[in-house]
Amino acid sequence: MKKLSLYIFLILMVCNVGFADFEKGLKAYENEKYKKAFKEWKPLAEDGLENAQLGLGHLYKRGKGVSLNHKKAFKWYQLAADQGNAQAQYHLAFYYLNFNEYKNNDLAFKWFKLSADQGYVRSQSNLAFMYEEGLGVEKNINEAIKLYHLAAEKDDFLSQFKLYKFYEDGKVIAQDLVQAKKWYELIYKEDYDYEKVQAERQEDAIKTKAKKLYREGLKESDDSINYFAVHKFKEAADLGHMESQYLVGLMYRGGMGVKFDSDQVEKYLKLAANQGHKKAKMSLAAYYESATYKNKKPTGEIFLSGYIILGIFLFGIAWLVIVFVREYFEKRKTK
């Protein structure tokens, strides 16, 4: 009996020493002294202390105090996960889900579930996602909602956002604006106004579409301004995209890809200027002072008109000279 008591005492002594060293490593880690943390944790991890193994996994995964090494990170997470460490199980599952070298949805599901069953929030959220998408398991939206709720109640932002979207959209589950309001206000810390949110979402969708059209217009105009580029820019401009409004105004002024149109020049430059576009403001002011605006004709046509008038004037002078010379010689003959 005395030998057994001594044996237990020695085990507890060793455990206490190990715990003290682990705490030193943890304190070093928290103070960003990662090399010291590694030095304290390495022998403990090799002796099988799961929290030290988890710590080494973190250091290797993030390249803190050691060179970044996913292979070694995976190894230490695996050792800790095999001992039932919920956080290590989460990180192991993360590798299986997101890293091509380890990609295996079945194993990702297995480890997320083991971790989630222990109440680890991030695993509950990821497991919900796997049920939602049918990754490594048959798709089950009810199980996904249940898990999102578990994680959301523990302040997991992603889960709260998912539930808010589900309940507001009513596409995946029945619409429930009471639930949508609850999660929206938890996330954004402001009162929920369904109509306002929908209006803002519509506005965001329009802005996103306008930016996409603008980028497509730039791509189309790599070599030269053409009909397709103008069409993209004009669509974006009509959706309120400021830079596109400015470009379309210039295109109408210069007759690039479209015919000159004074009203369109003024319209689009003014739209961009009203949104605060500095170049559009300057271009509009210069346009109002130009002969192009005053004559409602493109610069080239104004110059052409000037040359025609000048030509007629010179022709008239030449004709008068010819008449004068002819009369002069006729008078000389009569003498």
C-alpha positions as CSV (number, residue, x, y, z in Angstrom):
1,M,0.0,0.0,0.0
2,K,2.9,2.3,0.9
3,K,4.6,1.5,-2.5
4,L,1.3,2.3,-4.3
5,S,1.0,5.6,-2.5
6,L,4.6,6.5,-3.3
7,Y,4.0,5.7,-6.9
8,I,1.0,7.9,-7.1
9,F,2.9,10.7,-5.3
10,L,5.7,10.5,-7.8
11,I,3.3,10.6,-10.8
12,L,1.6,13.7,-9.3
13,M,5.0,15.3,-8.8
14,V,6.0,14.7,-12.4
15,C,2.6,16.0,-13.6
16,N,3.0,19.2,-11.5
17,V,6.4,19.8,-12.9
18,G,5.1,19.3,-16.4
19,F,2.2,21.6,-15.8
20,A,4.5,24.3,-14.4
21,D,6.7,24.1,-17.5
22,F,3.7,24.2,-19.7
23,E,2.5,27.4,-17.9
24,K,5.9,29.0,-18.5
25,G,5.6,28.2,-22.2
26,L,2.0,29.6,-22.2
27,K,3.1,32.8,-20.6
28,A,5.9,33.2,-23.1
29,Y,3.5,32.6,-25.9
30,E,1.1,35.2,-24.6
31,N,4.0,37.7,-24.4
32,E,5.0,36.8,-28.0
33,K,8.2,35.2,-26.9
34,Y,7.6,32.3,-29.2
35,K,11.1,30.7,-29.2
36,K,11.0,30.4,-25.4
37,A,7.5,28.9,-25.6
38,F,8.8,26.3,-28.1
39,K,11.7,25.5,-25.8
40,E,9.4,24.9,-22.9
41,W,6.8,22.9,-24.9
42,K,9.0,20.7,-27.0
43,P,10.1,18.2,-24.4
44,L,6.6,18.1,-22.8
45,A,5.0,17.4,-26.2
46,E,7.5,14.6,-26.8
47,D,6.5,13.2,-23.4
48,G,2.9,13.2,-24.6
49,L,1.4,16.3,-23.0
50,E,-1.5,17.1,-25.3
51,N,-1.7,20.8,-24.6
52,A,2.0,21.1,-25.4
53,Q,1.5,19.1,-28.6
54,L,-1.4,21.6,-29.4
55,G,1.0,24.5,-28.7
56,L,3.6,23.1,-31.0
57,G,1.0,22.7,-33.7
58,H,0.1,26.4,-33.4
59,L,3.8,27.5,-33.6
60,Y,4.5,25.4,-36.7
61,K,1.2,26.4,-38.4
62,R,1.8,30.1,-37.8
63,G,5.6,30.2,-38.2
64,K,6.1,31.7,-34.7
65,G,9.5,31.0,-33.1
66,V,10.1,28.3,-35.8
67,S,9.9,28.1,-39.6
68,L,6.4,27.7,-40.9
69,N,5.9,24.0,-41.4
70,H,2.4,22.6,-42.1
71,K,3.7,19.0,-42.1
72,K,5.0,19.3,-38.5
73,A,1.9,21.3,-37.4
74,F,-0.3,18.5,-38.8
75,K,1.8,15.9,-36.9
76,W,1.4,17.6,-33.5
77,Y,-2.3,18.4,-34.0
78,Q,-2.8,14.7,-34.9
79,L,-1.1,13.5,-31.7
80,A,-3.1,15.9,-29.5
81,A,-6.3,15.1,-31.3
82,D,-5.8,11.4,-30.8
83,Q,-5.7,12.1,-27.1
84,G,-9.1,13.8,-27.4
85,N,-8.1,17.5,-27.4
86,A,-11.1,19.3,-28.9
87,Q,-9.1,22.3,-30.2
88,A,-6.5,20.0,-31.8
89,Q,-9.3,18.0,-33.4
90,Y,-10.7,21.3,-34.9
91,H,-7.3,22.2,-36.4
92,L,-6.8,18.7,-37.8
93,A,-10.2,18.8,-39.4
94,F,-9.4,22.3,-40.8
95,Y,-6.4,20.8,-42.6
96,Y,-8.5,18.0,-44.0
97,L,-11.1,20.4,-45.2
98,N,-8.9,23.2,-46.6
99,F,-5.4,22.0,-47.5
100,N,-5.0,20.2,-50.8
101,E,-2.2,18.0,-49.5
102,Y,-4.6,16.6,-46.8
103,K,-7.9,17.1,-48.5
104,N,-10.4,14.6,-47.2
105,N,-14.0,15.6,-46.5
106,D,-14.8,12.4,-44.7
107,L,-12.0,12.8,-42.2
108,A,-12.7,16.5,-41.8
109,F,-16.3,15.6,-40.9
110,K,-15.1,13.0,-38.4
111,W,-12.8,15.3,-36.5
112,F,-15.1,18.3,-36.6
113,K,-17.8,16.1,-35.1
114,L,-15.6,14.7,-32.4
115,S,-14.6,18.2,-31.4
116,A,-18.1,19.6,-31.7
117,D,-19.5,16.9,-29.5
118,Q,-17.2,18.3,-26.8
119,G,-18.7,21.7,-27.3
120,Y,-16.0,23.4,-29.2
121,V,-17.7,26.3,-30.9
122,R,-15.7,26.7,-34.0
123,S,-16.1,23.0,-34.8
124,Q,-19.9,23.3,-34.3
125,S,-20.0,26.1,-36.8
126,N,-17.8,24.2,-39.3
127,L,-19.8,21.0,-38.8
128,A,-23.0,22.9,-39.5
129,F,-21.4,24.1,-42.8
130,M,-20.6,20.5,-43.8
131,Y,-24.2,19.5,-43.1
132,E,-25.4,22.5,-45.1
133,E,-23.3,21.8,-48.1
134,G,-23.3,18.0,-47.9
135,L,-19.5,17.7,-47.4
136,G,-18.4,14.3,-46.0
137,V,-22.0,13.6,-44.9
138,E,-25.4,13.6,-46.5
139,K,-26.9,17.1,-46.8
140,N,-29.1,17.9,-43.8
141,I,-30.3,21.5,-43.4
142,N,-32.1,20.8,-40.1
143,E,-28.9,19.4,-38.5
144,A,-27.0,22.4,-39.9
145,I,-29.5,24.9,-38.3
146,K,-29.4,23.1,-35.0
147,L,-25.6,23.3,-34.9
148,Y,-25.6,26.9,-36.1
149,H,-27.9,27.7,-33.2
150,L,-25.5,26.0,-30.7
151,A,-22.6,28.0,-31.9
152,A,-24.5,31.2,-32.3
153,E,-25.7,31.1,-28.7
154,K,-22.0,31.1,-27.8
155,D,-21.3,34.3,-29.8
156,D,-19.9,32.7,-32.9
157,F,-20.2,35.5,-35.5
158,L,-20.4,33.3,-38.6
159,S,-23.2,31.2,-37.1
160,Q,-25.1,34.2,-36.1
161,F,-24.8,35.7,-39.6
162,K,-25.9,32.4,-41.2
163,L,-29.0,32.3,-39.0
164,Y,-29.8,35.9,-39.7
165,K,-29.6,35.3,-43.5
166,F,-31.5,32.0,-43.4
167,Y,-34.4,33.5,-41.4
168,E,-34.6,36.7,-43.4
169,D,-34.3,35.2,-46.9
170,G,-36.7,32.3,-46.3
171,K,-35.0,30.3,-49.0
172,V,-33.5,27.5,-47.0
173,I,-36.0,27.5,-44.1
174,A,-39.3,29.3,-43.5
175,Q,-38.9,33.1,-43.2
176,D,-39.0,34.3,-39.6
177,L,-38.4,38.0,-39.2
178,V,-38.5,37.7,-35.4
179,Q,-35.5,35.4,-35.5
180,A,-33.9,37.5,-38.2
181,K,-34.3,40.6,-36.0
182,K,-32.7,38.8,-33.0
183,W,-29.6,37.7,-34.8
184,Y,-29.2,41.0,-36.8
185,E,-29.3,43.1,-33.7
186,L,-26.8,40.8,-32.0
187,I,-24.4,41.1,-35.0
188,Y,-24.8,44.8,-35.8
189,K,-25.8,46.3,-32.4
190,E,-28.6,48.4,-34.0
191,D,-32.3,48.2,-34.5
192,Y,-33.5,45.9,-37.3
193,D,-35.6,47.5,-40.1
194,Y,-36.4,44.9,-42.7
195,E,-37.4,47.5,-45.4
196,K,-34.2,49.5,-44.8
197,V,-32.0,46.4,-44.9
198,Q,-33.6,45.3,-48.2
199,A,-33.1,48.7,-49.7
200,E,-29.5,48.7,-48.7
201,R,-29.0,45.2,-50.0
202,Q,-30.5,46.3,-53.4
203,E,-28.3,49.3,-53.5
204,D,-25.2,47.2,-52.7
205,A,-26.2,44.8,-55.5
206,I,-26.5,47.6,-58.0
207,K,-23.1,49.0,-57.0
208,T,-21.6,45.5,-57.4
209,K,-23.1,45.1,-60.8
210,A,-21.9,48.6,-61.9
211,K,-18.3,47.9,-60.8
212,K,-18.4,44.6,-62.7
213,L,-19.6,46.4,-65.9
214,Y,-16.9,49.0,-65.5
215,R,-14.2,46.4,-65.2
216,E,-15.7,44.6,-68.3
217,G,-15.6,47.9,-70.1
218,L,-11.9,48.4,-69.3
219,K,-11.2,44.9,-70.6
220,E,-13.1,45.6,-73.8
221,S,-11.2,48.8,-74.4
222,D,-7.7,47.4,-74.0
223,D,-6.9,48.0,-77.6
224,S,-9.4,50.8,-78.6
225,I,-12.7,52.3,-77.6
226,N,-15.4,50.3,-79.3
227,Y,-19.1,49.7,-79.2
228,F,-18.9,47.0,-76.6
229,A,-16.7,49.0,-74.3
230,V,-19.0,52.0,-74.6
231,H,-22.0,49.8,-73.9
232,K,-20.5,48.4,-70.7
233,F,-19.4,51.9,-69.5
234,K,-22.8,53.3,-70.3
235,E,-24.7,50.6,-68.4
236,A,-22.4,51.2,-65.4
237,A,-22.9,54.9,-65.7
238,D,-26.6,54.6,-65.7
239,L,-26.4,52.5,-62.5
240,G,-24.6,55.4,-60.9
241,H,-20.9,54.4,-61.3
242,M,-19.1,57.7,-61.1
243,E,-15.9,56.9,-63.1
244,S,-18.0,55.4,-65.9
245,Q,-20.2,58.5,-66.0
246,Y,-17.0,60.6,-66.5
247,L,-15.7,58.3,-69.2
248,V,-19.0,58.2,-71.1
249,G,-19.1,62.0,-71.0
250,L,-15.7,62.2,-72.5
251,M,-16.6,59.6,-75.1
252,Y,-19.6,61.5,-76.3
253,R,-17.5,64.7,-76.4
254,G,-14.7,63.1,-78.4
255,G,-17.0,60.9,-80.6
256,M,-15.2,57.8,-79.3
257,G,-17.3,54.7,-80.1
258,V,-20.4,56.9,-80.3
259,K,-21.5,60.0,-82.2
260,F,-20.9,63.4,-80.7
261,D,-23.9,64.5,-78.6
262,S,-23.7,67.7,-76.7
263,D,-26.6,66.8,-74.4
264,Q,-25.1,63.5,-73.5
265,V,-21.7,65.1,-72.8
266,E,-23.3,67.5,-70.4
267,K,-25.5,64.9,-68.8
268,Y,-22.8,62.4,-68.0
269,L,-20.1,64.9,-67.0
270,K,-22.7,66.6,-64.7
271,L,-23.7,63.2,-63.1
272,A,-20.1,62.5,-62.3
273,A,-19.4,66.0,-61.1
274,N,-22.4,65.9,-58.8
275,Q,-20.9,62.8,-57.1
276,G,-17.7,64.8,-56.5
277,H,-15.5,63.6,-59.4
278,K,-12.9,66.4,-59.7
279,K,-11.8,65.7,-63.3
280,A,-15.5,65.7,-64.3
281,K,-16.0,69.1,-62.7
282,M,-13.0,70.5,-64.5
283,S,-14.0,68.9,-67.8
284,L,-17.6,70.2,-67.5
285,A,-16.4,73.8,-66.7
286,A,-14.0,73.6,-69.7
287,Y,-16.8,72.2,-71.9
288,Y,-19.2,75.1,-71.0
289,E,-16.4,77.6,-72.2
290,S,-15.6,75.7,-75.4
291,A,-16.7,76.4,-78.9
292,T,-17.9,72.8,-79.0
293,Y,-20.6,73.6,-76.4
294,K,-21.6,77.0,-77.8
295,N,-21.9,75.6,-81.4
296,K,-23.3,72.2,-80.3
297,K,-20.8,70.7,-82.7
298,P,-17.7,68.6,-82.2
299,T,-14.4,70.4,-82.4
300,G,-13.6,68.8,-85.8
301,E,-16.8,70.0,-87.3
302,I,-16.3,73.5,-86.0
303,F,-12.8,73.6,-87.6
304,L,-14.2,72.1,-90.8
305,S,-16.9,74.8,-90.9
306,G,-14.3,77.4,-90.4
307,Y,-12.2,76.0,-93.3
308,I,-15.3,76.0,-95.6
309,I,-16.1,79.6,-94.8
310,L,-12.5,80.6,-95.2
311,G,-12.4,78.7,-98.5
312,I,-15.6,80.5,-99.8
313,F,-14.1,83.8,-98.7
314,L,-10.8,83.1,-100.5
315,F,-12.7,81.8,-103.6
316,G,-14.7,85.1,-103.6
317,I,-11.6,87.2,-103.4
318,A,-10.0,85.1,-106.2
319,W,-13.1,85.6,-108.3
320,L,-13.1,89.4,-107.8
321,V,-9.4,89.5,-108.7
322,I,-10.1,87.6,-111.9
323,V,-13.0,89.9,-112.8
324,F,-10.8,92.9,-112.0
325,V,-7.9,91.7,-114.1
326,R,-10.2,90.8,-117.0
327,E,-11.8,94.2,-117.0
328,Y,-8.4,95.8,-116.8
329,F,-7.1,94.0,-119.9
330,E,-10.3,94.7,-121.9
331,K,-9.9,98.5,-121.2
332,R,-6.3,98.3,-122.4
333,K,-7.4,96.7,-125.7
334,T,-10.0,99.4,-126.4
335,K,-7.3,102.0,-126.1
